[in-house]
Amino acid sequence: MTPWLRRHGHRIFHPLAGADAATLTTVLRDGGGVGPLHLHRVATALGAAAIRAPLDLLERRRVVGLVGQGRAAGPPPLFILGHWRSGTTHLLNLLAQDERFAAPDPLAVGLPWGFLGLNTFWRARLEEWLPPDRIIDAMPVDPTSPQEDELALALMQPLSYYHGIFFPRHLHRAFRQGVLFEGCRPKAIALWRRRMDHYLSKMQIQSGGKRLLIKNPAHTPKLAELLAMRPDAVFVHIHRDPYEVFSSTRRMLLTLLREFSLQSYDPQAVDDLVLDLYPAMMAKFDRDRALLPPGRLVEIRYDRFVAAPLETLAGIYDGLSLGPFAPVQPKMERYLASVRDYRRARHDLEDPARRAVRRRWAFAFDRWGY
């Protein structure tokens, strides 16, 4: 695999190549068309769905059988919540150093219907196509890198903000529906729940009984839904300086649109989307956190986490009763040493945007003292 193909392979094999035929048909029908320059990516996705369909169906039936046998049981899952670019990935990467946890890997999110059945040969071939980094930043990606589960969910049913990235003519609608379930039919939400439950069960089967480690900013306002599926789940919520969150999220979304959009898009739509979404996410999070008894949620600040990572992690382990921290501390120290030279991008925010963030995200400044 040449470096060019690793870097640009997604321009041939779009992420939708991992979707099942029903999901793919629905999002193409509702997406508002595909630009001529991207038709080859859609054709590849349709072909991949057709080729995989029999194997994916067999795997689905196998998983249902294993769940019936109790093979999907495990400790309470740990969910990492927080707005995009709040430090959720750094926290995930550190917690994933603990071998008692199991997080989705790149193939588990890119091929959610069939990753359990991949043999060694095909897994190795597919791993050759993995990009060298996350595309949105310089964080490296390898076959074992822990990932968030949102792409997997986007490839299993239509409610996901990723479909706003792929079809940005409906950018705001896709985010409001996929993140907040706003204006969604009960049938669509029920399908999301079934697919989420199925995916968690598959991950639990693959993990061999480890505690699942699931990170996803879009889950932040979905506490009630997550608790309905996994009533014993525990949660970490991380927050960060609002100016940093806004500027970094804006950059992330523009990068995703540039690389994965199948239509033309208006870059100006991103600012209003981000400004509107954060308060709505936190309103739902605050409403539903009352469902959690003590000892099930820990909140941390990104700046303090970066300044004192081991102390913060020890507090998470203690606050959520995750087991002893000392045995895994050396591995986390080694990981921290390995990323010591990583330089986070600077995000200079122009004055009008700063004023908008200060006005519309006043709750974050007041609540957490930024």
N, C-alpha and C positions, 0 to 999 in steps of 0.2 A: 504494500500500500504506500503510494507516494505521499509526501507531506501535503501536497496540494489537494489530493483527494480526501485526506483526513480533515483538512481545514474546510473544504467546500463540498463535502459529500452530501450535506443536507440540501444542497441546491439540485441534487439529482433525486435523492431519497428523502422527500419531505417527511417530517414527523408523522403525518397522517398515514404513512405507509404501514404503521403499526395498528391502525384502527380496524375494527370489524366492519363488515359490509353494511350492516344496518346503521351504525353510527356514521360511517362515511357518507352513505346516501343521504341521511338526514341533514348533516351539516353542509353538504354541497347543495342540496335543495334550498336550504334556508339562508345560505351565505351570501346570495346576491351576485353570483357569477364569479368566474375566474379569468384573470388577465391572460391574454394570448401568450405572453412569455412564460407563463407558469403551467400551461396545459400539460407539458411533459411530466411535471411533478404529480399532477392529479392522476394521469394515466398510470404512472408507476404505483401510486397508492392503490388504485383500483385493482391493478394486476396482483399486487402483493396480497390484498384482502382475499381475492379469489383463490390464489394458490394456497394460502394458509388456512382457509375456511375449514376443511375436513380435520386437520390436525388440531386447530383451536377448539373445535367442537368436542373432539375426543378428550382434550385436556379439561375442558369445562365440566364434562360429565365425570371425569376422574376426580376432580376437586370436590364436586358435590358428594361423591361417594366417600371420600376421605373425611369430609366435614361430618358426614353422618356417622362415621366410625370414631369421632372424637379426636381426629388427628390435627385439628386446627386449634386445639386448646393451648393456652400459654399464659404467662404472667400478664398483668395489666399493661397495656401499651402506654408508651410515653409519647405525647404529642408536643412538638415545638411550635409555638404560635408567635405571631408578631407580623407587623406590616413588612412588605418587601423592603429589603435593604436595611433592615434593623439589626442585622447580625445573626439571623437564624442559621445561615449556612456555616458560619464559624462555630456556632454552638453545636450544630449537627456533627461537623467534622471532628470536634473534640470528643463528644459523647460516643461517637462511633468507634473510638479507640478502645472502648470497653467491650470485650468479646462477649459479655453477657447480653449485649444489644444486637439487634439485626435491623438494618435499614435497607430500603430498596437500592439495587445497583442499577447502572445505566440500562442494561437489557431488560430488567424487571419493569422499568417505566416505559421503555421504548417498544416492548412487545408484551404488553400486560396479559394478553390472552394465551400466550404460548411459551412463556419463559421457563416454566417448570419442565417442559419436555425437550428443551434444547440439549442435544448431545454435545460431547466435547468438541467434535469437528465443527459443527455449525456455530457453537458459541465462539470458538476461536476466530472463525471467518467473520462473524458479525462484529466482534470486538475490534477488528482491524479498521472498521469504519468509524469508530468513536473519534470525535474531535479531540484535539490535544488539550483544550481548555473549555470553559463553560460558555464561550462565545461572548457572553455579556461582560466578562471580566477575565483576568489572567489566571484564575484559579484552575490548576491542572485537573484533568479528568483521566482516570484509568478504569479498567474493568471492575474494580472494587469500590470506586468512589461512591459514597452515599449520596442519594438523590432524593428530591421531594417527589411526592406521589401525584402531583396535579396533572402532569402530562399523561400518566397512565389512565387517570380518570377521564381525561379528554378523549382518549382513544377507545373508551368503553361506553360512552354515552354523551349526549350533546351539551350538558350543563357544565361549562368550564370557560374561564376567561381566556384560555388558549384559543378558543374559536373566535374570539374577538381579535386576537393577534393574526390568525390565519385569514379571517374575513373582516377587515377593519371597517368596512362600511357600516357594520353593526358593533363597533368597538364598545360604545357605552352600554348598549343593551346586553352584550355578552358578559361584560364585567359585572353589571348589576345583577344579572341572573346567575352567573356562575359563582360569584362570591357571596352575594346576599340572598339568593333565591327570590329576588324581587320580581313580582309579576309572573312567577312560574306556576304552571298548572300542577296540582297535587300529583298527577300521574308522572310528570317529569321528575319531581323531587323524589317520588317513590323509586323510580328507576335509578336515580343517583345513589340512593341509600342501598339498593340491592347490589349495584356495581361496587360501591365502596366496601360493603360487607364482604363481597366475593373476593375483592382484591386483598383485603386484610387477612382473610382466611388463607389465600394462596401464599401470602408472605409468611404467615405463621407456619404453614406446612413446610415451606422452604427452610425456615429458620431452625427447625428441629426443636422447638419449644423455648427459644430465647424470647426476651422481651422485645417487642417491636418498637422501633424508633422512627417515628413519622414526623417529618417536618414539612409544613406547607402554610405559607402566609394566608392562602385562601380559606384555610380552616379556622382562622381566628374568629370570625363571626358565626361559626357552626358548632359551638359547644353543645347545644341541645341535641343536634343530630348525631354528633360523635358519642355522646353519653347514651343515647338511645341504642346505639349499636354495641358499645363497649362501656357498660355502666361503671366499671371499676378503673377506667382510664385515669392517668395522671397527666398534668400539663405544666409546661414552662412557657411563660410569656416574656418576651424580650422587647424592650423599646429603646429608642435612640433619639438624638437631637432632631427635631422636626425639619430643620433646614437641610440637614444631611439626608434625611429620609426622602424628602421631596426631590431634591436635585439628583440623587442617585437613582431613585425610581423612574424619574423622567428619562434619564439616560438609558436605563435598562429597557424600558418599553420601546424607546425609539430604536434601539439595537435589535430587539426581537422583531419589530415591524419590518425593519430593513432586511433581515435575514429570512423571515418565515412568512411574510404576508403574501397572499395569493391575489391581492388586488392593489390598486392604488390607494393611498391613504393621505390624510391631512395631519401633518405633525403637530399642528396647533391644537388638535383635539386632545392631546395627551395631558396637557397641563390641567384643564378643567376636570378631566377624568380623575386624576390623582387627587386633586384638591377636594372633590366631592366624595370620593370613596372612603378615605381614612376615617372621617367622623362617623360615617354610616357603619363601618366595620366595628368601630369601638363601641358604638351605641348597642349593637347586638351582643357584643362580647360582654359588656357590663350588665346587660339584662340577664344573660344566661349564666354568668358566673355564680349567681345566687343559688344555682342548682348544685354547686360543688360543696361538699362538706369540708371542714378544715383538713389540711394535710394533702390536698389533691392538686393545688396550684401554687407555683412559685413564680414571682415576677422579678426580673433583673434589669438593670440598666446596662446598655452596651458599653458606655465609656468606663464604667467601673469593672465590667467583665474583662475588657481589654487590659485595664491597668492591673487587675489582680485575678487572672483567670482561674488559678488553682483554688484560691479562696472562694471564688464564686461557685465553682463546680462542686466543691465540698459542701457548700450551703444547699445546692440543689439536691445532692444525694441525701443529705440529712433531712431536708424539708419534705421530700417525697418518699422517704424510706426506700431508697433504691439499692440498699446494701452498702457494704464497706467501700469507701473511696480509696483508701491507702493502696490496695493491691493494683489499681489501675493508674495511680498517679504517675509512676515512671513512664508509662506509654504516652500519657498526655503531655508530659514534659518533653519527651522526644518529638512529639508532633509539633509542639509550640516552637521548639528549636528549628524544626525543618521549615517553618513558614516565617521565621523571624525576619527574613529579608524581603518578604512580600510587601510591596508598596501599594497601599490603597489609593485609588484615584481621588484627586481633589475635585471638588464640585463647587466652583464659584457661582454664587447665586446672584443674579441681577436684582437691583432694588425693587422693581415692581413685583417680581416673584416673591421676594422676601416679605413684602408687605402683605401680599395675598396669603402666604403661608401663615404669617403671624395672626392675621384676622380670622381666617377660616379654620385654622387648627389651634385656636386659643386654648381649647380644652387640654391639649397635650402639654403646652407650656405651663399652664396652671396646675395640672394634675401631677406632673413629674418634676416640676421645678427647673425646666430647661430655660 
